[in-house]
Amino acid sequence: MLRWGTEGQCADCPNGWCEQDSGPVTPEHIRQALLQAHGPARLRLSGEVPSLVRVLQALRSAQELSLGEAKAQAAELAETGLIGTLVEMEILAIHLRRRAITVTVEAAA
């Protein structure tokens, strides 16, 4: 499960705030800040191509995807790899490895 937190301060007063949440998908503004600060990571299949059913199950359970969305991500994973934040890719890797699918996570160029 992804978890995130943000904090900020009012520009016109001394008040500040902190927000925390979790879910299957990182909010886009937080995701973009992480990508800008740390760069993207790539998740790739390594070794023998596994059963498509196991890949689809792993992707769907990790991200609550529809079957069509999971098929599109599985195709991308098999071709060029999936790109995202390091944490997003590591969590997907955990779900895939639980189903005996060998993957690697590396910095994306």
C-alpha positions in Angstrom: 0.0 0.0 0.0 1.3 3.4 -0.9 1.3 6.1 1.8 2.1 9.7 1.4 2.2 12.9 3.3 2.4 16.6 2.5 2.8 19.7 4.5 2.6 23.4 3.8 2.3 26.8 5.3 0.0 29.7 4.5 1.9 32.5 2.7 0.0 35.2 4.6 -0.1 33.8 8.1 1.9 31.5 10.4 -0.6 28.6 10.1 0.7 25.4 8.6 -0.9 22.0 7.8 0.0 18.4 7.3 -2.0 15.8 5.2 -1.5 12.1 5.2 -3.2 9.4 3.2 -2.8 6.0 1.5 -4.2 4.1 -1.4 -3.3 2.1 -4.5 -2.3 5.2 -6.5 -0.2 8.3 -5.6 -1.9 11.6 -6.1 -0.5 13.2 -9.3 0.9 16.3 -7.7 2.8 14.2 -5.2 3.9 11.8 -7.9 5.3 14.6 -10.0 7.2 16.2 -7.1 8.8 12.8 -6.3 9.7 12.3 -10.0 11.2 15.8 -10.2 13.2 15.4 -7.0 14.4 11.8 -7.4 13.9 10.9 -11.1 11.9 8.0 -12.5 12.5 4.2 -11.9 11.8 1.4 -14.4 10.4 -2.0 -13.6 11.3 -4.7 -16.0 10.7 -8.4 -16.4 13.9 -10.4 -16.1 14.5 -13.9 -17.1 11.8 -16.1 -18.7 8.5 -14.4 -19.6 6.0 -15.6 -17.0 2.4 -16.5 -17.4 0.3 -13.6 -18.5 -2.4 -14.6 -15.9 0.0 -14.2 -13.0 1.2 -10.8 -14.3 -2.4 -9.6 -14.7 -3.3 -10.8 -11.2 -0.4 -9.1 -9.7 -1.0 -5.8 -11.5 -4.7 -5.8 -10.7 -4.2 -6.6 -7.0 -1.5 -3.9 -6.6 -3.4 -1.1 -8.3 -7.0 -2.0 -8.5 -6.9 -2.0 -12.3 -9.6 -3.1 -14.7 -8.7 -6.1 -16.9 -8.1 -3.8 -19.8 -5.9 -1.5 -17.9 -3.9 -4.5 -16.5 -3.5 -5.9 -20.0 -2.1 -2.6 -21.3 0.3 -2.4 -18.3 1.4 -6.0 -18.8 2.2 -5.3 -22.5 4.2 -2.2 -21.5 6.0 -4.3 -18.8 6.9 -6.9 -21.3 8.1 -4.5 -23.9 9.9 -1.4 -22.4 9.1 -1.8 -18.8 6.9 0.4 -16.5 8.1 3.8 -15.5 7.2 5.5 -12.2 8.5 6.6 -8.8 10.9 4.2 -7.1 8.3 3.4 -4.4 5.6 2.7 -7.0 7.9 0.4 -8.9 9.1 -1.4 -5.8 5.6 -2.1 -4.6 4.7 -3.5 -8.0 7.8 -5.6 -7.9 6.7 -7.0 -4.5 3.3 -8.0 -5.9 4.9 -9.6 -9.0 7.6 -11.5 -7.0 4.9 -12.9 -4.8 3.6 -14.7 -7.9 7.1 -16.0 -8.8 7.6 -13.4 -11.5 11.2 -12.2 -11.7 11.6 -8.5 -12.1 14.2 -5.8 -11.6 13.9 -2.2 -10.7 16.5 0.3 -12.0 16.9 4.0 -12.5 15.2 5.0 -15.8 17.4 6.9 -18.2 
